[in-house]
Amino acid sequence: MTTQKKKPAAAEAYETIAATTKDSVEAVFKAGAEAAAKAFTLNRDRVETFTKSYEGFAKAGQETVAALMTAGNAAVKGAEALHAESLAFGKAAIEENIAAVNAVVGVTNPQEFFDLQTHYAKSAWEKFLQQNTKVGEMSAKVAREVFDPLVTTFQTGVEKFVKPLTV
């Protein structure tokens, strides 16, 4: 009959400790590897999100510059139109003033002078009001043409970048 030798208690304790330590170390390494993989994936996702965000901001910047250029061009064209209108009105007013002075020079009595003066003042006032209305309408149109591209770009930016943060 063969007899097995019984291991000393210290050896059994050592083997138990070694097995437990081995299991603990393997669990720690496994958890570390999983945490590292998860961190890597999270960082990769964040880099991708950042890259997409950057591309979105770059595109938004390009759209803003395009809107500013459109608005600037509209402002210049509007200013040119307003300037041309002011020059035309000034030229017409000078011609009418010269005609009024020539008419007054030919006056032969006070009643005729007052009639001419009243007609000229009424005509000048009506033309002034018409011109102010016209310039006001032109200015409103220019303002719309200038601000519409900017407002559209701003609203698009709010839709893309602010609303997702509020959800």
Beta strands, then each sheet from edge to edge (+ up, - down):
end
